């Protein structure tokens, strides 16, 4: 089974296809997605890439972390499990 990678510091113009092409240098890519803000319909500056194998994921982290894509050095690391616990956030305070 592959591994999901977090990709941060993306330029606003980076697309899903741009991520697919860049990460395919490291191995087979199962999926790539730039996260879009619903209110503005603009990139939020980060995304996720699912690599087909552990080896491809490791190669992608080593090869692409810090690489310049469309004028910005991207940050690549293993995605963390999402924490849906919203207690204590600034909007949740009374």
C-alpha positions as CSV (number, residue, x, y, z in Angstrom):
1,X,0.0,0.0,0.0
2,X,1.2,3.5,-0.8
3,X,1.5,6.5,1.4
4,X,-0.1,9.9,1.5
5,X,2.2,12.9,1.4
6,X,1.5,16.5,2.4
7,X,2.8,19.1,0.0
8,X,3.0,22.6,1.3
9,X,4.2,26.1,0.3
10,X,2.5,25.7,-3.1
11,X,2.3,28.7,-5.5
12,X,-1.3,29.7,-6.1
13,X,-1.0,28.6,-9.7
14,X,0.0,25.0,-9.0
15,X,-2.6,22.5,-10.3
16,X,-3.4,18.8,-9.5
17,X,-1.7,18.0,-12.9
18,X,1.5,19.9,-11.9
19,X,1.7,17.8,-8.7
20,X,1.1,14.6,-10.7
21,X,3.9,15.4,-13.1
22,X,6.4,16.5,-10.5
23,X,5.8,13.5,-8.2
24,X,5.8,11.0,-11.0
25,X,9.6,11.5,-11.2
26,X,9.8,9.6,-7.9
27,X,7.5,6.8,-8.8
28,X,3.9,5.9,-9.6
29,X,1.3,8.5,-8.3
30,X,-2.1,7.2,-7.4
31,X,-3.7,10.6,-6.9
32,X,-2.8,14.3,-6.5
33,X,-4.9,17.1,-5.2
34,X,-4.4,20.8,-4.5
35,X,-6.7,21.9,-1.7
36,X,-9.1,24.7,-2.8
37,X,-10.8,27.3,-0.6
38,X,-14.5,27.0,-1.0
39,X,-15.2,30.7,-0.4
40,X,-12.6,32.1,-2.9
41,X,-12.2,29.1,-5.2
42,X,-8.5,29.6,-4.9
43,X,-5.7,27.3,-3.8
44,X,-5.0,27.2,-0.1
45,X,-1.3,26.7,-0.8
46,X,-1.1,23.0,0.0
47,X,-2.2,19.6,-1.3
48,X,-1.8,15.9,-1.0
49,X,-0.2,13.2,-3.2
50,X,-0.8,9.5,-2.8
51,X,2.2,7.5,-3.9
52,X,1.6,3.9,-5.1
53,X,4.4,2.4,-2.9
54,X,6.4,3.1,0.3
55,X,9.6,3.3,-1.8
56,X,8.1,5.9,-4.2
57,X,6.9,7.9,-1.2
58,X,10.4,7.9,0.4
59,X,11.9,8.8,-3.0
60,X,9.5,11.7,-3.4
61,X,10.3,13.1,0.0
62,X,14.0,13.0,-0.6
63,X,13.9,14.2,-4.2
64,X,11.2,16.9,-4.0
65,X,11.3,18.4,-0.6
66,X,12.7,21.9,-1.2
67,X,12.4,21.8,-5.0
68,X,11.2,24.9,-6.7
69,X,7.8,24.5,-8.4
70,X,6.5,27.6,-10.1
71,X,8.7,29.9,-8.1
72,X,8.3,28.5,-4.6
73,X,10.3,25.8,-2.7
74,X,7.7,23.1,-1.8
75,X,7.7,21.2,1.5
76,X,7.0,17.5,1.3
77,X,6.5,15.1,4.2
78,X,4.3,12.3,5.3
79,X,0.7,13.4,5.9
80,X,-0.5,13.3,9.4
81,X,-3.9,11.9,10.4
82,X,-6.5,14.6,10.5
83,X,-7.6,15.6,14.0
84,X,-11.3,16.6,13.9
85,X,-11.2,17.8,17.5
86,X,-12.2,21.5,17.3
87,X,-12.2,22.2,21.0
88,X,-10.2,25.3,22.0
89,X,-10.0,27.0,18.6
90,X,-10.3,30.8,18.5
91,X,-13.7,30.6,16.9
92,X,-15.0,28.2,19.5
93,X,-14.4,30.5,22.4
94,X,-17.3,32.2,24.1
